[in-house]
Amino acid sequence: MVMSRTFKGTLAIALPIGLSFIAILGFVTHGFIFGATQRPLKTEPIQDFQNVSRLSLYRIPDTLSFCGERMPLEIPDVRQRMEQTFYVELSDAQIILDLKRSTEYFPYIDQKLRDMNLPRDLRYLPVAESALRNLVSYRGAAGIWQFTPETARHYGLIVNSYVDERYNFRKATDAALTYLTDLDSTFGSWSLAVAAYNMGSAGIKSSLNYQMVKSYYSLYLNDETAHFVFRIVALKQIMSHYKKYGFELQPSDFYHPPETKLVVITHIYNIAAWAKQQGSSYKELRELNPWLINRSLPEGTWAIQLPKYAQPAVFTESSPVIEDTTDSLTSNEITKSPLIYRVKTGDSLTRIADAYGVTVSDLVGWNDLGVRRYLKIGERLKIFLDNRDIEK
């Protein structure tokens, strides 16, 4: 009991003194302890617009149009959709990559638009569809222009297990602009034509009939299509005036297509081997020709892009020589033209047949050898490879 009372008495005296000391210490050190969590005083206003909000500095123009059609911004819903899309696109870092990629694709698109007398605004449609990338959508649309297989085939693109020309940028561009021309003729409005490109012609026709309206801006549509034309207009505005919107890109920042040369061939038995023979590589060949989706090409007429610097390999006596006869043949002849093999030392009918997956009888029949089974050095043999002989 004595010790408890002593302790309580000591505590009663020490506690007030300790609290007073802490209060004085806190007052003296306030600037060092609490002041460290506060912003330092500034004598000038903050000029860091990136931290304030860059987007609040910009407004959509009072007048906007798409393919010569005025956008009715006086309608509140239309203005809100345009502003929403504009700020979303402006705030997305993807716009920088869109700008960089544009120099790879816009020159060819613009030339085709001029040739077909089509509105220049259509150059931004593939930016909205795919960001100028060979993507595949959940609906199976593919390539920069996002063709479905059915529409691609309808407009002359080959889509099969060997080739998918939706990834052939130039051919897909030609097909897409023809398709858009047809849609404009059907709907009489570029905004409806582009909406139909995104949603499907049948869907837009059904929506117009059911809702009893005639304008894209009056239609109630799924969210993607309802904003699609607005996305194109927003991309057009930002990419056409990118410096105005704070994107500082130098000419060296933009991407440019590699220098290439075109080689026309009739078939490729082994794409990797053929690429190496041409002085290139399988990787380069696939990157320059993304429409090649197999390891071989069947009979046909194919234009292959190769690096401009690529030089065909020089064959030695021990190397098989395969001659390309494309230049001397017409289109009809090319379709059925054989591979020409030149006989070298050590060759036999059996060895050549095994190498190309055919039979000795095939070689004899194709080359009218009759009963002869010996070969002459330098002799040329015709070898026909159909789809059944080409392995993946």
C-alpha positions, 0 to 999 in steps of 0.5 A, spaced: 500 500 500 505 504 501 509 503 495 502 504 491 501 511 494 508 513 493 507 511 485 501 515 485 503 521 488 510 521 483 505 520 477 501 526 479 506 530 479 510 528 473 504 527 468 503 535 468 510 536 467 511 531 462 505 534 458 507 541 458 514 539 456 511 535 450 507 541 448 513 546 448 517 541 444 511 540 439 511 548 438 518 549 437 519 543 432 512 544 429 516 547 422 520 541 422 515 535 424 508 538 421 511 542 416 514 537 412 507 534 410 505 541 407 506 544 401 511 549 401 509 556 400 509 559 393 510 566 391 508 565 384 501 561 381 503 554 379 504 553 371 504 545 371 498 544 366 499 537 366 498 536 373 492 541 373 488 538 368 491 538 360 484 536 358 480 542 361 484 547 356 481 544 350 474 545 347 471 541 341 470 546 335 463 550 334 463 547 327 464 539 325 463 535 319 464 528 317 465 527 309 462 533 308 456 532 312 455 537 318 454 534 325 448 537 328 452 540 335 446 544 336 442 537 339 444 536 346 445 529 345 450 530 339 454 535 343 455 530 349 457 524 345 462 528 341 465 531 347 465 525 351 468 521 345 473 527 344 476 527 351 476 520 351 481 520 345 485 526 347 486 522 354 488 516 351 496 515 350 494 510 344 493 517 340 501 517 340 501 511 336 496 512 332 500 518 329 506 514 329 503 509 325 499 514 320 505 515 316 506 507 314 499 507 312 496 514 310 500 515 303 497 509 300 490 510 303 490 517 301 492 515 294 486 510 293 481 516 296 483 520 290 483 515 285 476 513 287 474 520 288 472 519 295 472 523 302 479 524 305 475 523 312 475 516 311 482 515 312 481 515 319 476 509 319 481 504 320 484 508 326 478 507 329 477 500 327 483 497 329 488 503 331 492 501 324 494 494 327 492 487 324 487 485 330 482 480 330 475 482 334 471 477 338 466 477 332 472 474 327 473 481 324 481 481 322 486 486 319 487 493 319 480 494 316 476 489 320 473 485 315 469 479 317 471 472 312 464 473 309 465 480 307 472 479 305 470 474 300 465 478 297 469 483 295 475 479 292 479 477 298 482 470 299 481 467 306 483 460 307 488 455 310 494 458 307 492 465 305 488 471 309 488 477 305 485 481 310 492 482 312 494 484 306 494 492 307 493 494 300 488 489 297 484 490 304 484 497 303 482 497 295 476 492 298 474 496 304 473 503 299 469 499 294 465 496 300 464 503 303 462 506 296 457 501 295 454 502 302 454 510 301 450 508 294 445 504 299 444 509 304 445 516 301 449 518 307 456 517 309 455 517 316 450 511 315 455 508 311 460 508 316 455 506 321 453 500 317 461 498 316 461 498 323 455 494 325 453 491 318 448 493 313 442 489 315 442 492 322 442 499 320 437 498 315 433 494 320 434 500 325 432 505 320 425 502 319 423 500 326 425 507 329 422 511 323 428 516 322 433 517 316 439 520 320 445 517 323 444 522 329 437 520 330 438 513 331 438 509 337 444 504 336 449 499 340 454 503 344 460 502 339 456 504 333 453 510 336 460 513 338 463 510 331 462 516 327 464 521 333 470 517 334 472 518 327 471 525 327 475 526 334 481 522 331 480 527 325 480 533 329 486 531 334 491 527 329 490 533 324 492 538 329 496 534 334 501 540 336 495 544 338 493 539 343 500 538 346 503 532 342 510 534 341 512 529 335 518 530 331 519 528 324 523 522 326 518 520 331 514 517 325 514 510 323 515 509 315 514 502 311 521 499 310 523 499 303 521 493 299 521 489 292 516 485 289 517 478 287 511 474 283 511 467 284 507 461 283 508 457 289 512 456 295 513 449 298 517 451 304 516 458 306 522 459 311 527 455 306 524 460 300 526 466 304 533 464 306 534 462 299 532 469 297 537 472 302 531 474 307 529 470 313 522 467 315 521 472 320 522 478 315 517 475 310 512 474 315 512 481 318 512 484 310 507 479 308 502 478 314 497 475 309 501 468 309 498 464 315 501 457 313 508 455 312 507 454 304 503 457 298 499 452 293 499 453 286 497 460 284 499 467 282 502 471 289 506 477 289 511 477 295 514 483 299 521 482 300 526 487 303 529 491 298 536 489 300 535 481 299 539 478 294 538 470 292 543 465 294 548 463 289 548 455 288 554 451 288 554 444 284 552 441 290 545 445 291 539 444 288 537 449 283 529 451 282 528 456 277 522 461 277 519 461 270 514 466 272 516 472 268 515 468 261 508 466 263 501 469 262 496 469 268 493 462 266 499 459 264 502 461 271 496 458 275 498 451 272 505 452 271 510 446 274 516 447 279 522 446 274 528 442 277 535 442 274 538 435 275 545 435 279 551 430 280 548 425 284 541 426 283 536 420 281 529 419 280 528 416 287 532 422 290 528 427 287 521 424 288 522 423 295 525 430 296 518 433 293 513 428 296 511 425 289 512 418 286 517 416 280 511 415 276 509 422 277 516 424 274 516 419 269 509 421 266 510 429 267 517 429 263 515 424 258 521 419 260 518 413 257 522 407 260 528 411 261 530 412 268 537 415 268 538 423 268 543 427 265 546 433 269 543 439 267 537 436 265 530 440 267 525 436 270 517 439 271 514 437 278 507 439 279 505 440 287 498 440 288 495 442 295 495 435 297 503 435 297 504 441 301 505 440 308 503 445 314 
